[in-house]
């Protein structure tokens, strides 16, 4: 019986995601310009992830930018959000660097001359217009940024048998500071 436990432990240990201690989110920085709310942030990936992308391993990142209203007694209220899927593909032989961004309606594909410029574009969001504050009620708000990367496709059987095995390589969540918005009364 202990042999079965040892085999199960070995399988789980091999399938565990890399630690996300080196993955971080810089920001989010929130600006209010002419009643428009802009968000800027970037990710910092582990060196091992960067090397894997350089060597031709495709990477898919999911970025969620959500606006929450702060309530004193109740849990914070989700107001609106945007989601993006960013993919990076490198062909080390042809020296091709391609990144895409998809928000569900618009697909943007860009080709880059260098790996560093592709990586910078794929892991950064600069001056994203989240909403116009005239559409919001007055109150305190904050922006939550969530970034996640899935582990390369695991066989579905693994997910069914080992429900405690994480499907994410990493998942990062970071909140901005509070922002007072004087929207509609």
C-alpha positions, 0 to 999 in steps of 0.5 A, a space after each residue: 500500500 505504501 508503494 501506491 502512496 509513493 507513486 501518487 506522491 511522485 506523480 503529484 510532485 512532477 506535475 506541480 507548477 513551478 513556484 511563482 515567487 519570481 513572477 510579479 506584477 508592477 503596478 497597476 497605476 491608475 490615472 483619471 484624465 477628463 473623466 476617463 480611467 486609464 490603467 498601466 501595469 506590467 508583468 515580470 516573469 521568471 528567468 526560466 520562463 523567459 528562457 523557455 519562450 526564447 527556445 521556442 516554447 509558446 506561452 499564453 498569458 491571460 490578463 484580467 483588468 477589473 474595476 471594483 467599488 469599495 463598500 464598508 460593510 459589504 464585500 467589494 462590488 465588481 463593476 466591470 472588467 476587461 480580459 485579454 489573452 496574449 500569446 508569444 511564439 518564437 522560432 529560434 531558427 528563423 529568428 521570428 518573434 510573433 505576439 498576439 493579443 485577443 480581447 474576444 472581439 479584436 485580434 492583434 498580431 504583431 511581428 517584432 525584430 527582437 525578442 526583448 521588444 516582443 516580450 515587453 509588448 506582450 507583458 505590458 499594458 499601457 494606458 488602457 482606457 477602462 471606462 468613463 467615470 460619468 457612467 459610475 456612481 460616486 464612491 471609492 473604487 480600485 482596479 484589480 489586475 489578475 495575470 495567469 499562465 496555464 501549464 502546457 496542456 495536461 491530459 484531461 484524465 489527470 484533471 479528473 483523477 487528481 483534482 488537487 493538481 493546479 492547472 496554472 503555472 502561476 496566478 498573480 493578483 494585485 490591487 491598485 490604491 483606492 480612487 475617489 470617483 465623483 460620477 453620476 449622483 
